[in-house]
Amino acid sequence: MATKVAVLGGGNGAHAAAADLTMRGFEVHMYEEERFVPNMQKVFDTKMIELKGACGSGETHIAMVTSDLRLAVEDVKYILVAVPAFAHAGYAKKLADVVKPGQIVFVLPGTFGSLIFWKEFKKKGIEDVAVAETHTLPYATRLTGPGQSLVMSRFNPLKVGVIPAKRTGEVVKELSVLFEGLEAVESVIACGLSSLNPIIHVPGCILNAGRIEYAKGDFHFYTEGFTDCVARTTEAVDKERIAILDAFGYESDIAAHGVGGAVKTDDIKEAIASDPNFAKITGPADVKNRYYSEDIPFGIASWAKLAHCYGVQTPVMDSMVNLGTILLGEDCWNSGRSLEELGIDGMNLETLKHYLIEG
């Protein structure tokens, strides 16, 4: 009997995961909220996703496509949450009503989002459920049309943090049936601070904002937009990120070693330029794109807020958030995650590290 996996979400990552896992023999239950069903109506109608690229090519028949969350996760071992960061809180509340002991909730990617799920599960008194998150999506992927998923490459290694961290070895071993190259890190905070998107998206988006508005999508972000000055700013953000990891006593590595380039280099621009998949990516088309609306308030701002609590100076990150506030026309310091929402407000460093281990 095929292992059952729920894939929650209807975007690029969810389509790729549902199609890839189906092609590999899993029984996939794909869920999207009813209000967003029209965005993937073809998949609801046909239960088919056409997959192309690095995960193979072919028509995949999804076992279940539904807007009934309880039905989607019933008798499922693994629940993959592949939705934008701003949706994590809503999904956490809904899942808390239907999740069962023994299940593993896997947030792809997390950027600390696993803490929100864990907090909601604890409020409901739910035990024997683990929550894990990755540092990035398992795939570099785009939807090319209704029910059409192009996977340009897989991310390997894929860093994984687990809460409670005392279950990391067990949980990562179980999740390895889904994805190759899972690499356990010390905690979900360590994993969130390994996220690639805020590092490589935000500086380029801030510094290329005028060009992005003018081009309206006719813009190759990683070639036209990733110039020397953008690369230097990206590396400055990366240094501050590493300083936060150092404050926690966690291992770290520079972003240039994790972006999947064809050459091993310490230079972020060279790492990106050596991967032909980056050259294919166009956009963003405007400053409302998720590179802005997600990666600034839910990425960089979350890192900076955490840093401020434990005496780590982040002047470059702070400037990115302040400029993002002007570009987006919203307070990026307060529109993303708060430490209270993450369930860690008021914890000193020792208390927080204990909480991450024990839950």
Contacts in CASP RR format, 6 or more apart in sequence:
PFRMAT RR
TARGET T0000
AUTHOR 0000-0000-0000
METHOD contacts of the structure
MODEL  1
MATKVAVLGGGNGAHAAAADLTMRGFEVHMYEEERFVPNMQKVFDTKMIE
LKGACGSGETHIAMVTSDLRLAVEDVKYILVAVPAFAHAGYAKKLADVVK
PGQIVFVLPGTFGSLIFWKEFKKKGIEDVAVAETHTLPYATRLTGPGQSL
VMSRFNPLKVGVIPAKRTGEVVKELSVLFEGLEAVESVIACGLSSLNPII
HVPGCILNAGRIEYAKGDFHFYTEGFTDCVARTTEAVDKERIAILDAFGY
ESDIAAHGVGGAVKTDDIKEAIASDPNFAKITGPADVKNRYYSEDIPFGI
ASWAKLAHCYGVQTPVMDSMVNLGTILLGEDCWNSGRSLEELGIDGMNLE
TLKHYLIEG
2 25 0 8 1.000
2 26 0 8 1.000
2 27 0 8 1.000
3 26 0 8 1.000
3 27 0 8 1.000
3 77 0 8 1.000
3 78 0 8 1.000
3 177 0 8 1.000
4 26 0 8 1.000
4 27 0 8 1.000
4 28 0 8 1.000
4 29 0 8 1.000
4 75 0 8 1.000
4 76 0 8 1.000
4 77 0 8 1.000
4 78 0 8 1.000
5 21 0 8 1.000
5 26 0 8 1.000
5 27 0 8 1.000
5 28 0 8 1.000
5 29 0 8 1.000
5 76 0 8 1.000
5 77 0 8 1.000
5 78 0 8 1.000
5 79 0 8 1.000
5 80 0 8 1.000
5 178 0 8 1.000
6 28 0 8 1.000
6 29 0 8 1.000
6 30 0 8 1.000
6 31 0 8 1.000
6 72 0 8 1.000
6 73 0 8 1.000
6 76 0 8 1.000
6 78 0 8 1.000
6 79 0 8 1.000
6 80 0 8 1.000
7 14 0 8 1.000
7 17 0 8 1.000
7 18 0 8 1.000
7 21 0 8 1.000
7 28 0 8 1.000
7 29 0 8 1.000
7 30 0 8 1.000
7 31 0 8 1.000
7 80 0 8 1.000
7 82 0 8 1.000
8 14 0 8 1.000
8 31 0 8 1.000
8 32 0 8 1.000
8 69 0 8 1.000
8 72 0 8 1.000
8 79 0 8 1.000
8 80 0 8 1.000
8 81 0 8 1.000
8 82 0 8 1.000
8 83 0 8 1.000
8 91 0 8 1.000
9 30 0 8 1.000
9 31 0 8 1.000
9 32 0 8 1.000
9 33 0 8 1.000
9 81 0 8 1.000
9 82 0 8 1.000
9 83 0 8 1.000
10 30 0 8 1.000
10 32 0 8 1.000
10 36 0 8 1.000
10 39 0 8 1.000
10 40 0 8 1.000
10 82 0 8 1.000
10 83 0 8 1.000
11 39 0 8 1.000
11 40 0 8 1.000
11 82 0 8 1.000
11 83 0 8 1.000
11 143 0 8 1.000
12 137 0 8 1.000
12 141 0 8 1.000
12 142 0 8 1.000
12 143 0 8 1.000
12 149 0 8 1.000
13 82 0 8 1.000
13 108 0 8 1.000
13 137 0 8 1.000
13 138 0 8 1.000
13 139 0 8 1.000
13 141 0 8 1.000
14 30 0 8 1.000
14 32 0 8 1.000
14 80 0 8 1.000
14 82 0 8 1.000
14 83 0 8 1.000
15 40 0 8 1.000
15 43 0 8 1.000
15 49 0 8 1.000
15 141 0 8 1.000
15 143 0 8 1.000
15 147 0 8 1.000
15 149 0 8 1.000
16 51 0 8 1.000
16 55 0 8 1.000
16 137 0 8 1.000
16 138 0 8 1.000
16 139 0 8 1.000
16 141 0 8 1.000
16 149 0 8 1.000
16 151 0 8 1.000
17 80 0 8 1.000
17 82 0 8 1.000
17 108 0 8 1.000
17 138 0 8 1.000
17 139 0 8 1.000
18 28 0 8 1.000
18 30 0 8 1.000
18 49 0 8 1.000
18 60 0 8 1.000
18 62 0 8 1.000
19 49 0 8 1.000
19 50 0 8 1.000
19 51 0 8 1.000
19 55 0 8 1.000
19 60 0 8 1.000
19 62 0 8 1.000
19 149 0 8 1.000
20 51 0 8 1.000
20 55 0 8 1.000
20 139 0 8 1.000
20 151 0 8 1.000
21 28 0 8 1.000
21 178 0 8 1.000
22 28 0 8 1.000
22 49 0 8 1.000
22 60 0 8 1.000
22 61 0 8 1.000
22 62 0 8 1.000
22 63 0 8 1.000
23 51 0 8 1.000
23 55 0 8 1.000
23 56 0 8 1.000
23 58 0 8 1.000
23 60 0 8 1.000
26 178 0 8 1.000
27 63 0 8 1.000
28 62 0 8 1.000
28 63 0 8 1.000
28 64 0 8 1.000
29 63 0 8 1.000
29 64 0 8 1.000
29 66 0 8 1.000
29 71 0 8 1.000
29 72 0 8 1.000
29 73 0 8 1.000
29 76 0 8 1.000
30 43 0 8 1.000
30 62 0 8 1.000
30 64 0 8 1.000
30 65 0 8 1.000
30 66 0 8 1.000
30 72 0 8 1.000
31 66 0 8 1.000
31 67 0 8 1.000
31 68 0 8 1.000
31 69 0 8 1.000
31 72 0 8 1.000
31 73 0 8 1.000
32 39 0 8 1.000
32 40 0 8 1.000
32 44 0 8 1.000
32 65 0 8 1.000
32 67 0 8 1.000
33 67 0 8 1.000
34 67 0 8 1.000
37 44 0 8 1.000
37 67 0 8 1.000
40 146 0 8 1.000
40 147 0 8 1.000
41 146 0 8 1.000
42 48 0 8 1.000
42 146 0 8 1.000
42 147 0 8 1.000
43 49 0 8 1.000
43 62 0 8 1.000
43 65 0 8 1.000
43 146 0 8 1.000
43 147 0 8 1.000
44 65 0 8 1.000
47 61 0 8 1.000
47 62 0 8 1.000
47 63 0 8 1.000
47 64 0 8 1.000
47 65 0 8 1.000
48 59 0 8 1.000
48 60 0 8 1.000
48 61 0 8 1.000
48 62 0 8 1.000
48 147 0 8 1.000
49 59 0 8 1.000
49 60 0 8 1.000
49 62 0 8 1.000
49 147 0 8 1.000
49 148 0 8 1.000
49 149 0 8 1.000
50 58 0 8 1.000
50 59 0 8 1.000
50 60 0 8 1.000
50 147 0 8 1.000
50 148 0 8 1.000
50 149 0 8 1.000
51 57 0 8 1.000
51 58 0 8 1.000
51 59 0 8 1.000
51 60 0 8 1.000
51 149 0 8 1.000
51 151 0 8 1.000
52 58 0 8 1.000
52 144 0 8 1.000
52 148 0 8 1.000
52 149 0 8 1.000
52 150 0 8 1.000
52 151 0 8 1.000
53 150 0 8 1.000
53 151 0 8 1.000
53 152 0 8 1.000
54 139 0 8 1.000
54 151 0 8 1.000
54 152 0 8 1.000
54 153 0 8 1.000
54 154 0 8 1.000
55 139 0 8 1.000
55 151 0 8 1.000
55 154 0 8 1.000
56 151 0 8 1.000
64 71 0 8 1.000
64 72 0 8 1.000
66 72 0 8 1.000
69 94 0 8 1.000
69 95 0 8 1.000
69 98 0 8 1.000
70 97 0 8 1.000
70 98 0 8 1.000
73 79 0 8 1.000
73 95 0 8 1.000
73 98 0 8 1.000
73 99 0 8 1.000
73 100 0 8 1.000
73 103 0 8 1.000
74 98 0 8 1.000
76 103 0 8 1.000
77 102 0 8 1.000
77 103 0 8 1.000
77 104 0 8 1.000
77 174 0 8 1.000
78 103 0 8 1.000
78 104 0 8 1.000
78 106 0 8 1.000
78 174 0 8 1.000
78 175 0 8 1.000
78 178 0 8 1.000
79 95 0 8 1.000
79 99 0 8 1.000
79 103 0 8 1.000
79 104 0 8 1.000
79 105 0 8 1.000
79 106 0 8 1.000
80 106 0 8 1.000
80 108 0 8 1.000
80 178 0 8 1.000
81 88 0 8 1.000
81 91 0 8 1.000
81 95 0 8 1.000
81 105 0 8 1.000
81 106 0 8 1.000
81 107 0 8 1.000
81 108 0 8 1.000
81 117 0 8 1.000
82 108 0 8 1.000
82 137 0 8 1.000
83 91 0 8 1.000
84 290 0 8 1.000
84 294 0 8 1.000
85 110 0 8 1.000
85 111 0 8 1.000
85 113 0 8 1.000
85 294 0 8 1.000
85 298 0 8 1.000
85 299 0 8 1.000
85 336 0 8 1.000
85 337 0 8 1.000
86 293 0 8 1.000
86 294 0 8 1.000
86 298 0 8 1.000
86 336 0 8 1.000
88 107 0 8 1.000
88 110 0 8 1.000
88 113 0 8 1.000
88 116 0 8 1.000
88 117 0 8 1.000
89 116 0 8 1.000
89 341 0 8 1.000
91 117 0 8 1.000
92 116 0 8 1.000
92 117 0 8 1.000
92 119 0 8 1.000
92 120 0 8 1.000
92 121 0 8 1.000
93 120 0 8 1.000
95 105 0 8 1.000
95 117 0 8 1.000
95 120 0 8 1.000
95 121 0 8 1.000
96 117 0 8 1.000
96 120 0 8 1.000
96 121 0 8 1.000
96 123 0 8 1.000
96 124 0 8 1.000
96 126 0 8 1.000
97 124 0 8 1.000
99 105 0 8 1.000
99 121 0 8 1.000
99 126 0 8 1.000
99 129 0 8 1.000
100 129 0 8 1.000
101 126 0 8 1.000
101 127 0 8 1.000
101 128 0 8 1.000
101 129 0 8 1.000
102 128 0 8 1.000
102 129 0 8 1.000
102 130 0 8 1.000
103 129 0 8 1.000
104 129 0 8 1.000
104 130 0 8 1.000
104 131 0 8 1.000
104 132 0 8 1.000
104 171 0 8 1.000
104 174 0 8 1.000
104 175 0 8 1.000
105 114 0 8 1.000
105 117 0 8 1.000
105 129 0 8 1.000
105 130 0 8 1.000
105 131 0 8 1.000
105 132 0 8 1.000
106 131 0 8 1.000
106 132 0 8 1.000
106 133 0 8 1.000
106 134 0 8 1.000
106 175 0 8 1.000
106 178 0 8 1.000
107 113 0 8 1.000
107 114 0 8 1.000
107 117 0 8 1.000
107 131 0 8 1.000
107 132 0 8 1.000
107 133 0 8 1.000
107 134 0 8 1.000
108 133 0 8 1.000
108 134 0 8 1.000
108 137 0 8 1.000
108 138 0 8 1.000
109 133 0 8 1.000
109 134 0 8 1.000
109 135 0 8 1.000
109 136 0 8 1.000
109 137 0 8 1.000
109 192 0 8 1.000
109 195 0 8 1.000
109 197 0 8 1.000
110 133 0 8 1.000
110 134 0 8 1.000
110 135 0 8 1.000
110 188 0 8 1.000
110 191 0 8 1.000
110 192 0 8 1.000
110 195 0 8 1.000
111 133 0 8 1.000
111 192 0 8 1.000
111 195 0 8 1.000
111 197 0 8 1.000
111 198 0 8 1.000
111 298 0 8 1.000
111 299 0 8 1.000
111 302 0 8 1.000
112 133 0 8 1.000
112 188 0 8 1.000
112 189 0 8 1.000
112 192 0 8 1.000
112 302 0 8 1.000
112 337 0 8 1.000
112 342 0 8 1.000
113 133 0 8 1.000
113 188 0 8 1.000
113 337 0 8 1.000
113 342 0 8 1.000
114 131 0 8 1.000
114 132 0 8 1.000
114 133 0 8 1.000
114 161 0 8 1.000
114 162 0 8 1.000
114 163 0 8 1.000
114 188 0 8 1.000
114 191 0 8 1.000
115 163 0 8 1.000
115 188 0 8 1.000
115 342 0 8 1.000
115 343 0 8 1.000
115 344 0 8 1.000
116 337 0 8 1.000
116 341 0 8 1.000
116 342 0 8 1.000
116 343 0 8 1.000
117 131 0 8 1.000
118 131 0 8 1.000
118 163 0 8 1.000
118 359 0 8 1.000
119 341 0 8 1.000
119 342 0 8 1.000
119 343 0 8 1.000
121 129 0 8 1.000
121 131 0 8 1.000
122 359 0 8 1.000
130 162 0 8 1.000
130 163 0 8 1.000
130 164 0 8 1.000
130 167 0 8 1.000
130 171 0 8 1.000
131 162 0 8 1.000
131 163 0 8 1.000
131 188 0 8 1.000
132 160 0 8 1.000
132 161 0 8 1.000
132 162 0 8 1.000
132 163 0 8 1.000
132 171 0 8 1.000
132 172 0 8 1.000
132 175 0 8 1.000
132 188 0 8 1.000
133 160 0 8 1.000
133 161 0 8 1.000
133 188 0 8 1.000
133 191 0 8 1.000
133 192 0 8 1.000
134 158 0 8 1.000
134 159 0 8 1.000
134 160 0 8 1.000
134 161 0 8 1.000
134 191 0 8 1.000
135 158 0 8 1.000
135 159 0 8 1.000
135 160 0 8 1.000
135 185 0 8 1.000
135 191 0 8 1.000
135 192 0 8 1.000
135 194 0 8 1.000
135 195 0 8 1.000
135 196 0 8 1.000
136 155 0 8 1.000
136 158 0 8 1.000
136 159 0 8 1.000
136 195 0 8 1.000
136 196 0 8 1.000
136 197 0 8 1.000
137 155 0 8 1.000
138 154 0 8 1.000
138 155 0 8 1.000
138 158 0 8 1.000
138 179 0 8 1.000
139 151 0 8 1.000
139 152 0 8 1.000
139 153 0 8 1.000
139 154 0 8 1.000
139 155 0 8 1.000
140 151 0 8 1.000
140 152 0 8 1.000
140 153 0 8 1.000
140 154 0 8 1.000
140 155 0 8 1.000
140 277 0 8 1.000
141 149 0 8 1.000
141 150 0 8 1.000
141 151 0 8 1.000
141 152 0 8 1.000
142 149 0 8 1.000
142 150 0 8 1.000
142 152 0 8 1.000
142 281 0 8 1.000
143 149 0 8 1.000
143 150 0 8 1.000
144 150 0 8 1.000
152 277 0 8 1.000
152 280 0 8 1.000
153 260 0 8 1.000
153 275 0 8 1.000
153 277 0 8 1.000
154 180 0 8 1.000
155 260 0 8 1.000
156 180 0 8 1.000
156 181 0 8 1.000
157 181 0 8 1.000
157 182 0 8 1.000
157 183 0 8 1.000
158 179 0 8 1.000
158 181 0 8 1.000
158 182 0 8 1.000
158 183 0 8 1.000
159 183 0 8 1.000
159 184 0 8 1.000
159 185 0 8 1.000
159 191 0 8 1.000
159 194 0 8 1.000
160 168 0 8 1.000
160 171 0 8 1.000
160 172 0 8 1.000
160 175 0 8 1.000
160 182 0 8 1.000
160 183 0 8 1.000
160 184 0 8 1.000
160 185 0 8 1.000
160 191 0 8 1.000
161 168 0 8 1.000
161 172 0 8 1.000
161 184 0 8 1.000
161 185 0 8 1.000
161 186 0 8 1.000
161 187 0 8 1.000
161 188 0 8 1.000
161 190 0 8 1.000
161 191 0 8 1.000
162 168 0 8 1.000
162 169 0 8 1.000
162 171 0 8 1.000
162 172 0 8 1.000
162 184 0 8 1.000
162 187 0 8 1.000
162 188 0 8 1.000
163 187 0 8 1.000
163 188 0 8 1.000
163 356 0 8 1.000
163 359 0 8 1.000
164 356 0 8 1.000
164 357 0 8 1.000
164 358 0 8 1.000
164 359 0 8 1.000
165 186 0 8 1.000
165 187 0 8 1.000
165 188 0 8 1.000
165 356 0 8 1.000
165 357 0 8 1.000
165 359 0 8 1.000
166 357 0 8 1.000
166 358 0 8 1.000
168 184 0 8 1.000
169 184 0 8 1.000
172 182 0 8 1.000
172 184 0 8 1.000
175 182 0 8 1.000
176 182 0 8 1.000
185 191 0 8 1.000
185 194 0 8 1.000
185 250 0 8 1.000
185 251 0 8 1.000
186 248 0 8 1.000
186 250 0 8 1.000
186 251 0 8 1.000
187 248 0 8 1.000
187 250 0 8 1.000
187 353 0 8 1.000
187 356 0 8 1.000
187 357 0 8 1.000
188 356 0 8 1.000
189 248 0 8 1.000
189 250 0 8 1.000
189 306 0 8 1.000
189 352 0 8 1.000
189 356 0 8 1.000
190 245 0 8 1.000
190 248 0 8 1.000
190 250 0 8 1.000
190 251 0 8 1.000
193 241 0 8 1.000
193 244 0 8 1.000
193 245 0 8 1.000
193 250 0 8 1.000
193 252 0 8 1.000
193 303 0 8 1.000
195 299 0 8 1.000
196 255 0 8 1.000
196 258 0 8 1.000
196 259 0 8 1.000
197 291 0 8 1.000
197 294 0 8 1.000
197 295 0 8 1.000
197 299 0 8 1.000
198 237 0 8 1.000
198 295 0 8 1.000
198 296 0 8 1.000
198 299 0 8 1.000
198 300 0 8 1.000
198 303 0 8 1.000
199 234 0 8 1.000
199 237 0 8 1.000
199 238 0 8 1.000
199 241 0 8 1.000
199 255 0 8 1.000
200 234 0 8 1.000
200 255 0 8 1.000
200 259 0 8 1.000
200 268 0 8 1.000
200 272 0 8 1.000
201 291 0 8 1.000
201 295 0 8 1.000
202 237 0 8 1.000
202 291 0 8 1.000
202 292 0 8 1.000
202 295 0 8 1.000
202 296 0 8 1.000
202 299 0 8 1.000
202 300 0 8 1.000
202 320 0 8 1.000
203 230 0 8 1.000
203 233 0 8 1.000
203 234 0 8 1.000
203 236 0 8 1.000
203 237 0 8 1.000
203 320 0 8 1.000
204 221 0 8 1.000
204 225 0 8 1.000
204 226 0 8 1.000
204 230 0 8 1.000
204 233 0 8 1.000
204 234 0 8 1.000
205 212 0 8 1.000
205 284 0 8 1.000
205 287 0 8 1.000
205 289 0 8 1.000
205 291 0 8 1.000
205 292 0 8 1.000
205 295 0 8 1.000
205 296 0 8 1.000
206 320 0 8 1.000
206 323 0 8 1.000
206 324 0 8 1.000
206 327 0 8 1.000
207 225 0 8 1.000
207 229 0 8 1.000
207 230 0 8 1.000
207 233 0 8 1.000
208 219 0 8 1.000
208 221 0 8 1.000
208 224 0 8 1.000
208 225 0 8 1.000
208 230 0 8 1.000
209 287 0 8 1.000
209 327 0 8 1.000
211 219 0 8 1.000
211 224 0 8 1.000
211 225 0 8 1.000
212 219 0 8 1.000
212 283 0 8 1.000
212 284 0 8 1.000
212 285 0 8 1.000
212 286 0 8 1.000
212 287 0 8 1.000
213 286 0 8 1.000
213 287 0 8 1.000
215 283 0 8 1.000
215 285 0 8 1.000
216 285 0 8 1.000
216 286 0 8 1.000
217 282 0 8 1.000
217 283 0 8 1.000
217 284 0 8 1.000
217 285 0 8 1.000
218 282 0 8 1.000
219 225 0 8 1.000
219 282 0 8 1.000
219 283 0 8 1.000
219 284 0 8 1.000
220 279 0 8 1.000
220 281 0 8 1.000
220 282 0 8 1.000
220 283 0 8 1.000
221 281 0 8 1.000
221 282 0 8 1.000
221 283 0 8 1.000
221 284 0 8 1.000
221 291 0 8 1.000
222 272 0 8 1.000
222 273 0 8 1.000
222 278 0 8 1.000
222 279 0 8 1.000
222 281 0 8 1.000
223 273 0 8 1.000
223 278 0 8 1.000
223 279 0 8 1.000
226 234 0 8 1.000
226 269 0 8 1.000
226 272 0 8 1.000
226 273 0 8 1.000
227 269 0 8 1.000
228 269 0 8 1.000
230 269 0 8 1.000
231 267 0 8 1.000
231 268 0 8 1.000
231 269 0 8 1.000
233 316 0 8 1.000
234 255 0 8 1.000
234 268 0 8 1.000
235 254 0 8 1.000
235 255 0 8 1.000
235 256 0 8 1.000
235 268 0 8 1.000
236 316 0 8 1.000
237 300 0 8 1.000
237 316 0 8 1.000
237 317 0 8 1.000
237 320 0 8 1.000
238 254 0 8 1.000
238 255 0 8 1.000
238 268 0 8 1.000
240 303 0 8 1.000
240 307 0 8 1.000
240 312 0 8 1.000
240 313 0 8 1.000
240 314 0 8 1.000
240 315 0 8 1.000
240 316 0 8 1.000
240 317 0 8 1.000
241 252 0 8 1.000
241 255 0 8 1.000
241 303 0 8 1.000
241 317 0 8 1.000
242 252 0 8 1.000
242 254 0 8 1.000
243 307 0 8 1.000
243 312 0 8 1.000
243 313 0 8 1.000
243 314 0 8 1.000
244 303 0 8 1.000
244 306 0 8 1.000
244 307 0 8 1.000
244 310 0 8 1.000
244 312 0 8 1.000
244 314 0 8 1.000
245 251 0 8 1.000
245 252 0 8 1.000
246 252 0 8 1.000
247 307 0 8 1.000
247 310 0 8 1.000
247 311 0 8 1.000
247 312 0 8 1.000
247 349 0 8 1.000
248 310 0 8 1.000
248 349 0 8 1.000
248 353 0 8 1.000
254 266 0 8 1.000
254 268 0 8 1.000
255 268 0 8 1.000
256 265 0 8 1.000
256 266 0 8 1.000
256 267 0 8 1.000
256 268 0 8 1.000
256 270 0 8 1.000
256 271 0 8 1.000
257 264 0 8 1.000
257 266 0 8 1.000
257 271 0 8 1.000
258 271 0 8 1.000
259 268 0 8 1.000
259 271 0 8 1.000
259 272 0 8 1.000
259 275 0 8 1.000
259 278 0 8 1.000
260 271 0 8 1.000
260 275 0 8 1.000
261 271 0 8 1.000
261 272 0 8 1.000
261 274 0 8 1.000
261 275 0 8 1.000
262 274 0 8 1.000
262 275 0 8 1.000
262 276 0 8 1.000
263 270 0 8 1.000
263 271 0 8 1.000
263 274 0 8 1.000
265 271 0 8 1.000
265 274 0 8 1.000
272 278 0 8 1.000
283 289 0 8 1.000
284 290 0 8 1.000
284 291 0 8 1.000
284 292 0 8 1.000
287 327 0 8 1.000
287 328 0 8 1.000
288 328 0 8 1.000
292 324 0 8 1.000
292 327 0 8 1.000
292 328 0 8 1.000
293 328 0 8 1.000
296 320 0 8 1.000
296 321 0 8 1.000
296 324 0 8 1.000
296 328 0 8 1.000
296 332 0 8 1.000
297 321 0 8 1.000
297 330 0 8 1.000
297 332 0 8 1.000
297 333 0 8 1.000
297 335 0 8 1.000
297 336 0 8 1.000
297 337 0 8 1.000
298 336 0 8 1.000
298 337 0 8 1.000
300 317 0 8 1.000
300 320 0 8 1.000
300 321 0 8 1.000
301 317 0 8 1.000
301 321 0 8 1.000
301 332 0 8 1.000
301 333 0 8 1.000
301 336 0 8 1.000
301 337 0 8 1.000
302 336 0 8 1.000
302 337 0 8 1.000
303 314 0 8 1.000
303 317 0 8 1.000
304 314 0 8 1.000
304 317 0 8 1.000
304 318 0 8 1.000
304 321 0 8 1.000
305 333 0 8 1.000
305 338 0 8 1.000
305 339 0 8 1.000
306 339 0 8 1.000
307 313 0 8 1.000
307 314 0 8 1.000
307 317 0 8 1.000
308 314 0 8 1.000
309 339 0 8 1.000
309 346 0 8 1.000
310 349 0 8 1.000
321 332 0 8 1.000
321 333 0 8 1.000
322 332 0 8 1.000
324 332 0 8 1.000
325 331 0 8 1.000
325 332 0 8 1.000
325 333 0 8 1.000
338 345 0 8 1.000
339 345 0 8 1.000
339 346 0 8 1.000
344 352 0 8 1.000
344 355 0 8 1.000
347 355 0 8 1.000
END
